[in-house]
Amino acid sequence: MIGTTEIIVIALVIFVLFGARSIPKFAKSLGQAKGEFEKGFKEGKKEEEKEEDKKD
């Protein structure tokens, strides 16, 4: 498991490599990807529930 110290070191390395300007863009893209993943997961779960209801 990753501890707090490791997360801080990783964040600092990302900050140094990508610079302050690109981090907000990266965070926005990461948030959008997470949202799309959750949306797809919910849709898949709904379809699975519909199929289960049809079987019963």
Secondary structure by P-SEA (a helix, b strand, c coil): cccaaaaaaaaaaaaaaccccaaaaaaaaaaaaaaaaaaaaaaaaaaaaaaaaaac
